[in-house]
């Protein structure tokens, strides 16, 4: 099986700080790849490179076997890569609907949409409500309320709903359950399974080890800016993963 997304020898420095050093990653169709590592291991930088938010100093990215180079997240989104960032990447001053369709607004039909570029606010609001309702992440009385009026968990729900609704090739989730309660976190894990059932692969970055071991098909362990190893969660315990991450135990050599 050929991987959907491949990262080869990605490197990124910020002055004298090495964020990534010859980092590699492979993501296969319909799989959930868990990415874990200690704070400062370079996980978020790796994800930002894959989704176009950061340009690497060297290395290459392959999507469906073709070399791609992103200068912005918009280019990655155009190719079907959607991301839930750790800081959510929402605009607090805009409404829930506007955030859901930011950069892909629906225009009105006919002359006023094509030439005057008027937006179809009703269609976007109905679609946003449907997507959020289908996902069961949150109950919203007013779909047009400003994001800044939402709780942290509700904002997280909007970000997750947006990514899973529009991702066609790859969905990347950076700590998607960090601000959610138990019920909402469980729904996100179920949602990950639903996205995988559509044969869309997911990269899941999380410090919540039980969640990663529950849903991941493979677990990529990142340490000191590079991939340390990839393990099968069915063959290793969480304590083993922590030991690999911290250097207390030698990682398997096969990866």
Helices and strands as residue ranges (DSSP letters): E 3-14, E 17-28, E 32-36, H 43-50, E 58-63, E 66-68, H 73-78, E 81-84, H 96-100, H 111-114, H 121-135, G 147-149, H 152-166, E 170-174, H 182-197, E 201-205, H 209-215, E 218-223, E 226-231, H 238-246
